[in-house]
Amino acid sequence: MEAVQISSIGTALPPAALDQAELPGLLPADHPGERLLRRILAGSGIRKRHLVIDPRVEDGSHWSTSTRMRRFQDEGLPLATEAVGEALDRAGVPAEEVGLLCLVSSTGYGTPGVDSRLLRDLGMRPSTRRLVVGHMGCFAALPGLAACVDFASCHPEPAVLLSLELSSLHLQPPPWDVEQFVINSLFGDAAVALVVEGDAGRPPDHPAPLVLDLASHTDHGHEEHMTWEVGDQGFRMGLSAAIPDLIATCLPGLVADLLSPHGLTPGDVDWWAVHPGGRRIIEAAEESLSLGPAATRASRHVLQEYGNCSSAGLPLVMAELQDTTPLAPGKHGVAMTFGPGLTLYTALLQGT
């Protein structure tokens, strides 16, 4: 099987950016939770988020699920087109050469949908294979990457991985408890695309890390701590405060499982891409793996500027790292993300 590289990453964000400081002002007058919300915001590590549904303009909290799914198609296709188009341009890959398009999303579905319409709008072949990875949550970019790696290792054509997450479509109706206040202030929207192809094909004119391996862990005993359920008024998340501690317990063993077959330890890793799931999530990764602050600087910056963008969050961190401190030839990197299940997923990369 041929070695496979991530040749490029393209991103797209909704134009509306909401400063976190504006959130308390959007509550009804004399709302009893205003002080609590301000305390949550102060410790969130988030400055702003990009949203397709701007709460300053429209209130979608009482929309039906079907209305939210229609908006996903309307709002998602332009963002997907921009992200995939940028990734293809950066890799120098013509759209008609793409062999597989893998769409990852936990926030919207429809058939025909974004995946089939991307083929039409970008000029991909009608024979281009399509795969939709749905409702896996924040960790889903890495299962999607695994599918693209498998394809690219066995076929001459490149694969494109697209994470498209529009969490703002799923604002729940009030009243909001503490958990919903946290969720309402945490998630942002984004589209991120990766071109994945065999490294013997088209040598890129920029760093393109190889994907060496992936490893995952599903903690069945604590699956109730993170949930993502389909309801009549959109998708409702459950998010326990115990999640960071549970991740910290499982992560060292999983990283060892990823690295040890390659004769590596965490001390051999030069580049860490940690899912920006929240300030405490990043801290849990730091503390459990004994990482210094520099190792998670990109993750903290992505969280600060975009919030938690679900499955698009980790690719945003990878894009920032490749733009600022690309993985040097021969050096190793680890990407990691976490989601419902309770599931942890990791990938081992090597610079070229």
C-alpha positions as CSV (number, residue, x, y, z in Angstrom):
1,M,0.0,0.0,0.0
2,E,1.2,3.5,-0.9
3,A,2.1,6.1,1.7
4,V,-0.5,8.8,1.9
5,Q,-0.1,12.5,2.6
6,I,-2.3,15.4,3.5
7,S,-1.4,17.7,0.6
8,S,-3.4,20.8,1.6
9,I,-6.1,22.2,3.8
10,G,-8.8,24.8,2.9
11,T,-11.1,26.6,5.3
12,A,-14.3,28.6,5.1
13,L,-16.1,30.5,7.8
14,P,-19.6,32.2,7.9
15,P,-19.3,36.0,7.6
16,A,-21.2,36.7,10.9
17,A,-18.8,36.7,13.9
18,L,-20.3,37.0,17.4
19,D,-18.1,38.4,20.2
20,Q,-18.6,36.4,23.4
21,A,-19.1,39.7,25.3
22,E,-22.3,40.2,23.4
23,L,-24.1,37.1,24.6
24,P,-25.4,38.4,28.0
25,G,-27.0,41.3,26.1
26,L,-29.0,38.8,24.0
27,L,-30.8,37.4,27.1
28,P,-34.3,38.7,28.0
29,A,-34.2,41.7,30.4
30,D,-33.6,40.6,34.0
31,H,-32.9,37.0,33.0
32,P,-31.9,35.1,36.2
33,G,-29.0,33.4,34.4
34,E,-27.1,36.5,33.3
35,R,-24.6,36.3,36.1
36,L,-24.0,32.6,35.5
37,L,-23.5,33.2,31.8
38,R,-21.0,35.9,32.4
39,R,-19.0,33.5,34.7
40,I,-19.1,30.8,32.1
41,L,-17.9,33.2,29.4
42,A,-15.1,34.5,31.5
43,G,-13.6,31.0,31.9
44,S,-14.3,29.7,28.4
45,G,-11.1,30.7,26.6
46,I,-13.3,31.9,23.6
47,R,-13.3,35.4,22.2
48,K,-15.6,35.0,19.3
49,R,-17.4,32.5,17.1
50,H,-18.5,32.5,13.5
51,L,-22.2,31.5,13.1
52,V,-24.5,30.9,10.1
53,I,-27.5,31.7,12.3
54,D,-26.7,35.1,13.9
55,P,-28.8,35.4,17.1
56,R,-28.6,39.2,16.8
57,V,-30.6,38.9,13.5
58,E,-32.9,35.8,13.9
59,D,-33.9,33.4,16.6
60,G,-33.9,29.8,15.5
61,S,-34.3,28.3,18.9
62,H,-37.9,27.2,18.2
63,W,-37.4,26.0,14.7
64,S,-38.4,22.4,13.8
65,T,-35.7,19.9,12.9
66,S,-36.9,19.9,9.2
67,T,-36.5,23.7,9.0
68,R,-32.9,23.4,10.5
69,M,-32.0,20.7,7.9
70,R,-33.2,22.9,5.0
71,R,-31.0,25.8,6.3
72,F,-28.1,23.4,6.6
73,Q,-28.3,22.8,2.8
74,D,-28.7,26.5,2.0
75,E,-26.0,27.7,4.3
76,G,-23.6,24.8,4.0
77,L,-23.1,24.5,0.3
78,P,-21.4,27.9,-0.2
79,L,-19.1,27.2,2.7
80,A,-18.3,23.7,1.5
81,T,-17.6,25.0,-2.1
82,E,-15.2,27.6,-0.8
83,A,-13.3,25.2,1.5
84,V,-13.0,22.4,-1.0
85,G,-12.1,24.8,-3.8
86,E,-9.3,26.4,-1.7
87,A,-7.9,23.0,-0.8
88,L,-7.9,21.8,-4.4
89,D,-6.2,25.0,-5.5
90,R,-3.5,24.7,-2.8
91,A,-2.8,21.1,-3.8
92,G,-2.8,21.8,-7.5
93,V,-5.5,19.1,-8.0
94,P,-8.1,19.6,-10.7
95,A,-11.6,18.9,-9.4
96,E,-12.2,16.3,-12.2
97,E,-9.3,14.2,-10.8
98,V,-10.9,13.7,-7.4
99,G,-11.7,10.0,-6.8
100,L,-13.5,10.2,-3.5
101,L,-15.4,13.0,-1.7
102,C,-16.0,12.2,2.0
103,L,-18.4,14.6,3.8
104,V,-18.3,14.6,7.6
105,S,-21.1,16.3,9.5
106,S,-23.0,15.9,12.7
107,T,-25.2,19.0,12.2
108,G,-27.1,18.5,9.0
109,Y,-28.3,15.9,6.5
110,G,-30.3,15.7,3.3
111,T,-30.3,13.7,0.0
112,P,-29.6,15.1,-2.5
113,G,-27.4,17.3,-0.4
114,V,-24.1,19.1,-0.1
115,D,-22.0,16.1,-1.1
116,S,-23.8,15.4,-4.5
117,R,-24.1,19.1,-5.3
118,L,-20.4,19.7,-4.7
119,L,-19.7,17.3,-7.5
120,R,-21.9,19.4,-9.8
121,D,-20.8,22.9,-8.7
122,L,-17.0,22.2,-8.6
123,G,-16.9,20.1,-11.8
124,M,-16.0,16.7,-10.3
125,R,-16.8,13.7,-12.4
126,P,-20.2,12.0,-12.0
127,S,-18.3,8.9,-11.2
128,T,-16.5,10.4,-8.2
129,R,-17.3,8.3,-5.2
130,R,-19.2,9.8,-2.3
131,L,-19.2,8.9,1.4
132,V,-21.1,10.7,4.2
133,V,-19.9,10.2,7.8
134,G,-22.8,11.4,9.9
135,H,-23.6,12.1,13.5
136,M,-20.3,10.9,15.1
137,G,-19.7,14.3,16.7
138,C,-16.5,16.1,17.4
139,F,-14.2,13.2,16.8
140,A,-15.5,12.4,13.3
141,A,-12.8,14.1,11.2
142,L,-10.3,11.3,12.0
143,P,-12.6,8.4,11.0
144,G,-13.2,10.4,7.8
145,L,-9.5,10.8,7.4
146,A,-9.1,7.1,7.8
147,A,-11.5,6.4,5.0
148,C,-9.7,8.8,2.7
149,V,-6.3,7.3,3.6
150,D,-7.6,3.8,2.8
151,F,-8.9,5.1,-0.6
152,A,-5.8,7.0,-1.5
153,S,-3.5,4.2,-0.6
154,C,-5.3,1.9,-3.1
155,H,-6.2,4.2,-5.9
156,P,-4.3,6.7,-8.1
157,E,-6.9,9.5,-7.6
158,P,-6.9,11.9,-4.6
159,A,-9.6,11.9,-2.0
160,V,-11.1,15.0,-0.4
161,L,-12.2,15.1,3.2
162,L,-14.7,17.8,4.1
163,S,-15.8,18.6,7.6
164,L,-18.9,20.8,7.5
165,E,-20.4,21.7,10.9
166,L,-23.1,24.3,11.5
167,S,-23.8,23.9,15.2
168,S,-25.6,27.3,15.4
169,L,-28.6,25.6,13.7
170,H,-29.2,23.7,16.9
171,L,-29.8,26.3,19.5
172,Q,-32.4,24.8,21.9
173,P,-35.4,26.7,23.1
174,P,-35.2,28.3,26.6
175,P,-35.3,28.0,29.6
176,W,-31.6,27.0,29.7
177,D,-29.9,25.2,32.5
178,V,-26.2,25.4,33.2
179,E,-25.3,22.7,30.7
180,Q,-27.2,24.4,27.9
181,F,-25.6,27.8,28.8
182,V,-22.2,26.1,28.3
183,I,-23.2,24.5,25.0
184,N,-24.8,27.8,23.7
185,S,-21.5,29.7,24.4
186,L,-19.1,27.0,23.1
187,F,-19.9,25.9,19.5
188,G,-19.0,27.7,16.3
189,D,-19.5,27.0,12.6
190,A,-16.9,26.2,10.0
191,A,-16.1,24.1,6.9
192,V,-12.6,22.6,6.5
193,A,-11.4,20.5,3.5
194,L,-8.3,18.3,3.2
195,V,-6.8,16.8,0.0
196,V,-5.5,13.3,0.8
197,E,-3.4,11.5,-1.8
198,G,-0.5,9.1,-2.4
199,D,2.8,10.8,-1.8
200,A,4.3,9.2,-5.0
201,G,2.0,11.2,-7.1
202,R,2.1,15.0,-7.1
203,P,5.0,16.4,-5.0
204,P,3.6,19.5,-3.3
205,D,5.4,22.8,-3.2
206,H,4.7,23.0,0.6
207,P,4.9,20.7,3.6
208,A,2.5,17.7,3.3
209,P,2.6,15.3,6.3
210,L,2.2,11.6,5.8
211,V,-0.5,9.8,7.7
212,L,1.3,6.8,9.3
213,D,-1.4,5.3,11.6
214,L,-4.6,5.9,13.5
215,A,-5.9,4.5,16.8
216,S,-9.1,4.9,18.8
217,H,-10.7,4.1,22.1
218,T,-14.4,3.9,23.0
219,D,-15.2,4.2,26.7
220,H,-18.5,2.4,26.9
221,G,-18.7,2.7,30.6
222,H,-19.1,6.5,30.4
223,E,-21.0,6.9,27.1
224,E,-23.8,8.9,28.9
225,H,-21.5,11.8,29.6
226,M,-21.5,13.1,26.0
227,T,-24.6,12.7,23.9
228,W,-26.0,14.2,20.6
229,E,-29.7,13.3,20.2
230,V,-32.1,14.1,17.3
231,G,-35.1,15.9,18.6
232,D,-38.2,17.7,17.3
233,Q,-36.4,21.0,17.6
234,G,-33.0,20.2,16.2
235,F,-30.3,18.2,17.8
236,R,-29.8,18.4,21.6
237,M,-26.4,17.9,23.2
238,G,-25.6,16.5,26.6
239,L,-22.2,17.5,28.0
240,S,-21.1,16.4,31.4
241,A,-18.5,18.4,33.4
242,A,-16.7,15.1,34.0
243,I,-15.6,14.8,30.3
244,P,-12.1,16.4,30.8
245,D,-11.2,14.0,33.6
246,L,-12.5,11.0,31.7
247,I,-10.4,12.0,28.7
248,A,-7.3,12.5,30.9
249,T,-7.8,9.0,32.2
250,C,-8.0,7.3,28.8
251,L,-5.6,9.5,26.7
252,P,-2.2,8.3,27.8
253,G,-3.0,4.7,27.1
254,L,-4.4,5.5,23.7
255,V,-1.4,7.6,22.7
256,A,0.9,4.8,23.8
257,D,-1.2,2.4,21.6
258,L,-0.7,4.7,18.7
259,L,3.0,5.3,19.1
260,S,4.5,2.1,20.4
261,P,4.1,0.0,17.2
262,H,6.4,2.7,15.6
263,G,9.0,2.6,18.4
264,L,7.9,6.1,19.6
265,T,7.0,7.7,22.9
266,P,5.4,11.0,23.6
267,G,8.8,12.5,24.0
268,D,9.5,11.8,20.3
269,V,6.5,13.8,19.2
270,D,7.3,17.4,18.0
271,W,3.8,18.5,16.9
272,W,0.5,18.2,18.8
273,A,-2.9,18.9,17.3
274,V,-5.4,18.8,20.1
275,H,-9.1,19.1,19.4
276,P,-10.2,22.6,20.7
277,G,-13.2,21.2,22.5
278,G,-13.0,23.6,25.4
279,R,-10.4,25.1,27.7
280,R,-10.6,22.2,30.2
281,I,-10.4,19.7,27.4
282,I,-7.1,21.2,26.2
283,E,-5.8,21.3,29.7
284,A,-6.7,17.6,30.2
285,A,-4.6,16.7,27.2
286,E,-1.7,18.9,28.4
287,E,-1.7,17.5,32.0
288,S,-2.3,13.8,31.1
289,L,0.5,13.8,28.5
290,S,2.8,16.2,30.3
291,L,2.8,18.7,27.4
292,G,4.1,22.3,27.8
293,P,2.0,25.3,26.9
294,A,3.7,25.7,23.5
295,A,2.4,22.3,22.4
296,T,-1.2,23.4,22.6
297,R,-0.8,27.0,21.5
298,A,-2.5,26.5,18.2
299,S,-5.4,24.6,19.8
300,R,-5.9,27.5,22.3
301,H,-5.8,30.0,19.5
302,V,-8.4,28.2,17.4
303,L,-10.6,27.9,20.4
304,Q,-10.2,31.6,21.2
305,E,-11.1,32.7,17.6
306,Y,-13.6,30.1,16.5
307,G,-14.9,28.2,19.5
308,N,-15.5,24.5,19.3
309,C,-16.4,23.7,15.7
310,S,-17.2,20.1,16.3
311,S,-15.5,17.8,13.6
312,A,-14.1,20.9,11.9
313,G,-12.2,21.9,15.0
314,L,-9.2,19.5,14.7
315,P,-8.7,20.3,11.0
316,L,-8.7,24.0,11.9
317,V,-5.9,23.3,14.4
318,M,-4.0,21.3,11.8
319,A,-4.3,24.1,9.3
320,E,-3.0,26.6,11.8
321,L,0.0,24.4,12.7
322,Q,0.8,23.8,9.0
323,D,0.7,27.5,8.3
324,T,2.7,28.6,11.4
325,T,5.0,25.7,12.4
326,P,4.7,23.0,9.8
327,L,5.8,19.5,10.7
328,A,9.5,19.2,9.7
329,P,10.7,16.4,7.5
330,G,11.1,13.2,9.4
331,K,9.5,14.6,12.6
332,H,6.4,13.1,14.1
333,G,3.1,14.7,15.0
334,V,-0.1,13.5,16.8
335,A,-3.6,14.7,16.1
336,M,-6.3,13.9,18.6
337,T,-10.0,14.5,19.1
338,F,-12.8,13.4,21.4
339,G,-16.6,12.9,21.1
340,P,-19.7,11.0,22.0
341,G,-19.4,7.4,22.8
342,L,-17.3,8.4,24.8
343,T,-14.7,8.2,22.0
344,L,-11.1,9.3,21.6
345,Y,-9.4,9.2,18.2
346,T,-5.8,9.8,17.3
347,A,-3.6,9.9,14.2
348,L,0.2,9.7,13.8
349,L,1.7,12.0,11.2
350,Q,5.2,12.4,9.8
351,G,6.7,15.4,8.1
352,T,8.0,15.3,4.5
